[in-house]
Every structure is written in C-alpha cells, then in structure tokens.
C-alpha cells in the first residue's frame, strides 16, 4: 500500500431548509460537516455510523452525485470538486459505485448484457464484439456464468444481483470503488459470500475501496482502517485492529458493544445509547454526542472537541483525552 489515492479535506454538505409562504431559507441540515480523511492505494477504508450520520452523502459527494457545499476531494492529484461536468464524467471511469439495493440500481427492462455494456459505451471503450467478450468474462469473474448475460435482473437472487452490480462497477477497470452498504440488503449467509468476493476482486484488480456500512460487524473483516461518523462528523479513525481492540470514543465503544460475541464464555456488557440521534438541522452544542454520552462532562456541552492523533494513526474527537481538550 503506497501513497494516497484519495484525499478528502474539510468536506461539507449543508442542505437548505426552506419555509414560510415565500419559501425562504430558514435553516440548514448539516449532513456532512468538515470531514477529512485519505485512502491509500490498495486500502479499504470503512466508514460507519448510524443511518443519517452523513456517510452515504460523503460517498456520493466523492463522485459528485451530490454537489459538496465546500471542501476538497483530491483523486489522483486532481480536485474532483473543481472539474467541469464533462471532466467529472471522464473521471468516473476510474471511480465507480456499488449501491445497497442492486434491484433498484439495475434497470429491470435491460438484459444483464446491456447493463454491463453501458459503462463501456459511455466511456467509448471497445467495439461491440470486444464489449460482449468483456461482459462474458466479467460475469465469470464475479462468480456468475456467461449465459446469464441474456437474462433480466428479476431472474436473479439478491446475492446474484449484487454480483451484477459489482460486475458493472468493474467494467471500466476503476481504481476506486465506493461501496455504499453493499451487503445490507442481503441475508447474513449471502453477506459473507459477497464480502469474500469483494476481497478477492480487490487483490485481482488492485482495487481501493471506500466501504460504507451502518454495522461495525460487517466492516471489520474487509477494512484496513475504519472511520466512525456521528452527526456529519468523523469522531474516530484508526486501523481496524485498533478500533476493535482499543476503541477510544464513547460512541465507538457503544457501537462495538452491540455486536454479539458468538462465545457463551465471554461476558458481554452492552452500552445502551440514551435517546435518539439528534436532528442534523439542530445538532447539540459542543460535542454533538453529549446528549447520549454516559461520560459527558461540563466542557462537552459547550466546546466541540477537535480530532486529535492520540497515538500514531489513531485519531479521536473527545474531551476524555487531555490532548483533545481545547
Ligand atoms: Fe462524551 Fe464528552 Fe467525549 Fe463527547 S467529548 S464523547 S460528550 S466524553
């Protein structure tokens, strides 16, 4: 793993809230608020948090499927946020997405062949015969068969459909795959098959992954490093091993405590989060997690903790650690 393929700096997305009879802006939803991270070549960075924490919006901003409010997305040295519509379409050849619901993201009226051929046509790759050859080869790569090319999405199981979604993402030989909850809609038994496939493909095609999920249990085995998001901000970022062995942020600790341990001899103490996720249109002052944190102190209610490197490569934003205090 060498050098950063992707660098995200101070990325923000604020959605306006319009109200009144004149439809004027009356507030804003801070869906993503100053998120900074990088992904090395060949690495898998997991991005986790509850639904509504801004992880999917972050993923979509990297592809400019959602326009950022501000910040930088530097992919292979180019700032994606500065590219024209034409340039960004070209850049998407090297960065592709795999979506949560393969059924919704695959056109039900097109055969698998047409679906997989489309990215090649968009990017002007190959002639008809070469494209059809590539479709057949890619179906085999993702564990399907070349005869599946003539079938329609509804003729496949959920797991097979996600294999088609992955095949489509790989057609243009991308460098980065942004996988947004790619296994959340699948049965648990199928989840591990798709995760194993993604791991194998990463090695075979030297892929770099940003793997978005709400479940820390799912990202554990696939991620090299993991970032935990809460209400639009990163609250902890470290290697996968460090995060599971020594979580620093109380939110990460609570998320980890809810993953069942399949060993009856291990006593598990579950940290229950108080209350609901606050609204990103009206986030709590100070540490956004303070309304639910069992370790909350006075300073947490007024002063927002900054992300600080507590140990080499281990970052957290929490006043519990002296170096994180203002
Ligand atoms: Fe809890 Fe305070 Fe740390 Fe926030 S800063 S996570 S409220 S201890």
Boltz pocket constraint, residues with backbone or C-beta under 6 A from the ligand:
constraints:
  - pocket:
      binder: B
      contacts: [[A, 249], [A, 250], [A, 251], [A, 287], [A, 288], [A, 289], [A, 290], [A, 291], [A, 293], [A, 294], [A, 295], [A, 296], [A, 297], [A, 300], [A, 305], [A, 317], [A, 318], [A, 319], [A, 320]]
      max_distance: 6.0
